[in-house]
Amino acid sequence: MSGADRDALPFGVVGFAADTIVQVYNATEARMSGLDPATVVGVPFFDAVAQCMNNFMVAQRFEDEPELDDIFPYVLTLRMRPTKVRLRLLATVAAPRRYVLIER
């Protein structure tokens, strides 16, 4: 998918490598989170961008489950009032990048 196509999606897309360094941060997520992609790309997602996801429900699953495709309700709490969202976690051994999709 091209960057323009990814930016046109109605939900946030965050793609990161196995070391959690952010490689993809679409325009929708930037707008909804208030974070500039230039400050997010290249930094550890769970340590520096989304500390509220650095737990057993999200971050640990990427470590424990090499094949992952799950959707579940979640509450974002960092840098904002608590916000109910749906997360989709995607990972496969066939691809080097992992994804968190965020629907607000």
Backbone bond lengths (Angstrom), bond angles and torsions (degrees), N, CA, C in turn:
res aa  C-N    CA-C-N  psi(-1)  N-CA   C-N-CA  omega(-1)  CA-C   N-CA-C  phi
1 M - - - 1.445 - - 1.524 108.28 -
2 S 1.292 115.52 136.88 1.464 119.59 179.88 1.528 110.10 -74.15
3 G 1.308 115.83 161.28 1.458 120.40 177.40 1.515 112.04 -60.73
4 A 1.339 117.25 -39.19 1.466 120.91 179.07 1.531 110.89 -64.78
5 D 1.326 116.49 -41.39 1.469 120.10 177.71 1.525 110.49 -64.57
6 R 1.311 116.71 -41.21 1.466 121.37 179.05 1.530 110.33 -64.28
7 D 1.335 116.60 -40.58 1.459 120.87 179.77 1.524 112.31 -66.85
8 A 1.325 117.70 -25.30 1.465 121.88 -179.31 1.529 112.96 -82.16
9 L 1.316 117.91 -9.64 1.467 120.62 -179.42 1.535 110.11 -64.70
10 P 1.335 117.36 148.52 1.473 120.36 -178.65 1.528 113.88 -83.21
11 F 1.313 117.90 9.69 1.462 122.46 179.93 1.519 109.39 -136.42
12 G 1.319 115.56 160.74 1.456 121.19 -179.78 1.513 111.89 -75.15
13 V 1.320 115.79 143.16 1.463 122.76 177.02 1.525 108.44 -129.45
14 V 1.330 114.94 123.11 1.455 121.06 175.32 1.526 106.79 -124.71
15 G 1.323 116.67 121.52 1.456 121.84 177.88 1.513 109.57 -116.08
16 F 1.322 116.32 136.74 1.454 120.13 -177.62 1.522 110.33 -145.80
17 A 1.318 114.90 158.35 1.467 122.08 179.63 1.527 109.30 -80.44
18 A 1.323 116.05 176.08 1.470 121.32 179.92 1.527 111.97 -58.76
19 D 1.328 117.18 -27.86 1.467 120.76 177.98 1.531 112.09 -83.69
20 T 1.323 117.59 6.91 1.470 128.78 179.29 1.526 114.43 70.32
21 I 1.337 118.22 9.70 1.466 120.46 176.75 1.535 108.46 -70.82
22 V 1.328 116.03 124.58 1.470 121.69 -176.97 1.524 110.20 -66.76
23 Q 1.329 115.19 129.95 1.466 122.61 177.28 1.524 111.64 -115.35
24 V 1.336 116.85 -26.63 1.462 122.86 -177.57 1.522 108.61 -133.03
25 Y 1.337 116.05 131.43 1.465 121.36 176.67 1.518 106.08 -147.42
26 N 1.329 116.64 102.11 1.462 118.00 -170.61 1.529 112.99 -76.52
27 A 1.328 115.39 166.93 1.463 122.24 -175.85 1.519 111.89 -63.19
28 T 1.317 117.77 -35.96 1.465 120.33 179.14 1.518 110.41 -62.06
29 E 1.333 117.27 -46.38 1.463 119.98 179.29 1.524 110.61 -65.63
30 A 1.310 117.59 -38.31 1.466 120.99 178.19 1.530 109.93 -61.08
31 R 1.311 116.88 -45.26 1.460 121.46 -179.84 1.535 111.19 -64.97
32 M 1.326 116.68 -45.74 1.463 120.54 -176.72 1.533 112.36 -71.09
33 S 1.321 117.33 -35.37 1.471 120.37 -177.98 1.523 112.24 -87.14
34 G 1.336 116.09 -22.46 1.456 119.83 -175.75 1.516 113.52 79.80
35 L 1.339 116.22 12.32 1.466 120.75 -179.68 1.520 110.58 -102.96
36 D 1.311 116.33 133.58 1.457 122.43 177.86 1.531 108.65 -74.25
37 P 1.343 118.08 127.92 1.468 119.87 178.71 1.532 113.05 -54.10
38 A 1.318 118.03 -30.69 1.466 120.77 179.82 1.525 111.85 -63.67
39 T 1.328 117.76 -25.34 1.458 120.93 179.00 1.523 112.17 -92.66
40 V 1.332 116.70 -10.22 1.470 121.57 -175.86 1.529 111.96 -102.32
41 V 1.331 116.55 -44.86 1.466 120.85 -178.86 1.527 108.81 -63.63
42 G 1.323 115.16 129.51 1.457 121.03 178.98 1.518 114.65 97.52
43 V 1.325 117.38 -0.48 1.472 119.88 179.44 1.529 109.62 -117.79
44 P 1.332 118.22 158.34 1.470 121.63 -179.74 1.534 110.99 -66.60
45 F 1.319 116.18 123.72 1.465 121.46 -174.74 1.523 112.44 -61.41
46 F 1.317 117.93 -54.40 1.458 120.70 -173.34 1.524 113.41 -77.35
47 D 1.317 118.39 -21.68 1.465 121.36 -179.50 1.527 113.29 -92.12
48 A 1.334 117.58 -32.64 1.457 119.91 -172.32 1.523 114.86 -120.00
49 V 1.330 118.28 -21.49 1.462 120.93 -175.32 1.523 111.54 -108.31
50 A 1.302 117.27 -50.63 1.473 121.85 -173.63 1.520 110.56 -126.34
51 Q 1.319 115.38 64.51 1.458 119.09 -179.68 1.530 112.09 -60.21
52 C 1.323 117.86 -26.27 1.463 120.07 179.39 1.530 112.06 -70.22
53 M 1.334 117.67 -9.43 1.464 121.60 175.85 1.531 111.81 -104.58
54 N 1.318 116.42 2.00 1.461 120.45 -178.53 1.529 109.15 -84.40
55 N 1.328 115.18 72.97 1.463 121.50 -175.33 1.531 109.65 -152.37
56 F 1.309 116.21 -176.57 1.466 121.17 -177.52 1.519 112.71 -69.10
57 M 1.332 117.81 -22.63 1.464 120.45 -177.22 1.530 112.99 -77.62
58 V 1.334 116.47 -26.24 1.467 119.61 -175.86 1.530 110.41 -125.05
59 A 1.311 118.04 -75.29 1.471 121.64 -173.04 1.526 112.64 -56.57
60 Q 1.311 116.93 -45.62 1.468 120.30 -176.55 1.520 111.82 -64.49
61 R 1.308 116.71 -30.05 1.472 119.43 179.97 1.522 111.55 -64.05
62 F 1.328 117.22 -35.01 1.464 119.87 177.25 1.524 110.88 -65.76
63 E 1.315 117.05 -29.61 1.465 121.21 176.98 1.528 111.50 -77.40
64 D 1.310 116.49 -38.58 1.467 121.49 -173.05 1.528 114.59 -87.23
65 E 1.328 117.02 -25.31 1.462 121.00 -172.47 1.527 110.78 -123.43
66 P 1.338 117.61 98.80 1.472 119.47 -179.00 1.535 113.06 -64.94
67 E 1.320 117.06 -26.93 1.466 121.89 174.73 1.523 106.70 -112.89
68 L 1.323 116.09 117.89 1.456 119.75 -172.47 1.516 110.12 -143.67
69 D 1.316 116.48 128.23 1.459 123.68 172.19 1.522 105.72 -153.20
70 D 1.324 115.63 95.63 1.459 120.17 -175.26 1.517 109.87 -141.15
71 I 1.329 115.24 142.42 1.465 122.92 177.34 1.519 107.55 -120.47
72 F 1.348 116.43 133.16 1.462 119.52 179.69 1.528 110.33 -157.79
73 P 1.325 117.09 155.79 1.466 120.34 176.85 1.522 110.20 -72.99
74 Y 1.330 114.86 149.31 1.467 120.27 -177.79 1.524 107.61 -152.56
75 V 1.310 116.97 161.97 1.458 121.71 176.40 1.525 108.36 -123.06
76 L 1.329 115.48 119.02 1.464 121.31 175.76 1.519 108.20 -83.24
77 T 1.326 116.43 137.68 1.465 119.77 -176.08 1.517 114.31 -130.31
78 L 1.301 118.96 -9.93 1.461 121.23 -175.24 1.524 110.87 -85.00
79 R 1.327 117.02 132.84 1.469 123.83 175.84 1.528 114.21 62.91
80 M 1.325 117.68 15.88 1.464 119.59 -177.62 1.516 108.71 -160.66
81 R 1.313 115.48 167.89 1.450 117.75 171.09 1.523 106.70 -68.98
82 P 1.320 118.57 155.65 1.472 119.54 -179.50 1.533 111.25 -52.37
83 T 1.318 115.19 128.36 1.457 121.98 -175.86 1.516 109.90 -125.57
84 K 1.331 117.01 120.49 1.455 121.00 177.82 1.524 109.74 -75.44
85 V 1.324 115.58 131.99 1.460 122.80 179.89 1.527 109.19 -139.35
86 R 1.314 115.37 172.34 1.469 121.45 166.27 1.505 106.17 -116.27
87 L 1.335 115.99 131.87 1.460 121.44 177.46 1.519 109.57 -107.05
88 R 1.312 115.58 144.61 1.462 121.17 168.31 1.514 105.83 -122.82
89 L 1.320 115.74 122.39 1.458 122.31 178.12 1.516 108.60 -101.59
90 L 1.321 116.76 128.16 1.459 122.05 -178.26 1.522 110.79 -129.33
91 A 1.322 115.43 129.36 1.464 121.30 174.79 1.521 108.18 -157.02
92 T 1.315 115.77 146.30 1.454 122.18 174.69 1.522 108.53 -150.10
93 V 1.310 116.21 148.13 1.467 119.55 179.11 1.523 111.28 -67.89
94 A 1.333 116.97 -18.91 1.462 121.28 -178.56 1.531 113.13 -77.73
95 A 1.337 117.67 -11.37 1.468 120.65 -178.72 1.530 109.74 -130.07
96 P 1.322 117.32 140.54 1.463 120.00 -177.13 1.528 113.87 -76.40
97 R 1.332 117.62 -17.63 1.454 120.47 -175.73 1.532 110.40 -102.76
98 R 1.316 115.48 142.61 1.476 123.27 175.59 1.508 107.99 -110.92
99 Y 1.334 117.01 155.81 1.454 120.24 -176.30 1.505 112.71 -133.30
100 V 1.334 114.23 145.35 1.453 123.28 164.99 1.522 105.90 -119.28
101 L 1.330 116.27 121.39 1.466 122.02 175.72 1.519 106.58 -104.91
102 I 1.339 116.12 135.98 1.458 120.90 -173.36 1.515 109.53 -125.62
103 E 1.335 115.55 116.59 1.464 120.92 177.90 1.520 108.08 -107.81
104 R 1.314 114.63 120.89 1.477 120.01 179.44 1.494 109.84 -100.87
